[in-house]
Amino acid sequence: MALYSFKLAGLSLLREKWINLLSIITLGAGLLITAVTLLSVYNVNIATKKLPEKFSVMLYLRDNLPKEDVEGIITGAKKEYAVEKIKYIPKDEALKELRDTLKDTAYVLEGLGENPLPDSIEIRLKSETVSPETVRKLSDHLKKINGVDEIVYGEKFLSSIYSLRFGVETVGIILVIIMSVGMLFVCYTTVKILFYRREKEIETYKLLGATKSFIRAPFFIEGALIGLSGGLLSLAGVLTLYYLIILKLSVAFPIFHAIVFPVRLSFCLPLAGLSIGITGAAIAIGRIRY
């Protein structure tokens, strides 16, 4: 029975090749857009997760602050849950680091006379605690410590990064839902059309005593094959785009080297197409009375 069902499905796919080809291309395009969206969300998440590794809060201290006051500030900062590491940077060391950073242009610092830089404390936070709200609360609390003149942590930059991440994830989820519904509708419509085009053939099977499962099986197989073909087509499209971006555009724009392509996506796309095809066929057959 299974072999005969596959034979009927194959004959139907060949007989209605243009409808099926259009469905496969449509499904492939939908999965391609979905895959590109998920890749964008995935890479933005990776980029934002790397941010805490380099993120720090700088405390600039008042001039000529006694040593015991500096130690008191460090002790107070260590009590904060979000703090992982603290480094005290004297003004002389800060000036030396500035000279090393400027390198060939360090001559601009000549003639300054007295060191204009203040003593500072660099605070590294625990990766899991880095968020605009957490850092803002920590900054407000540290400002209250006597001896702290100014706190700098790039508030606008941090907020922009997390807003970008939230925006990309939100748009990605909405787009994936819309595309999934659209692809289900394509499979549903295709299987329904195939069913009605074989209505006379199905009536003959019914007169011969065929069961519902025997009549339904070829349509499930057709839906699965259409979905699987669309998934494989989208995978070919994603790999082609990735090849063009990484091997071609990255020569002129090195930033494209940072794009990561998860290997599991190679398996997810065909499986997603297969699932959509079977689900669409199930909905279509389930709504038909025969």
Summary of the structure (lengths in Angstrom):
residues: 290
radius of gyration: 31.1
end to end distance: 20.2
largest distance: 104.3
contacts: 857
relative contact order: 0.17
helix: 75%
strand: 8%
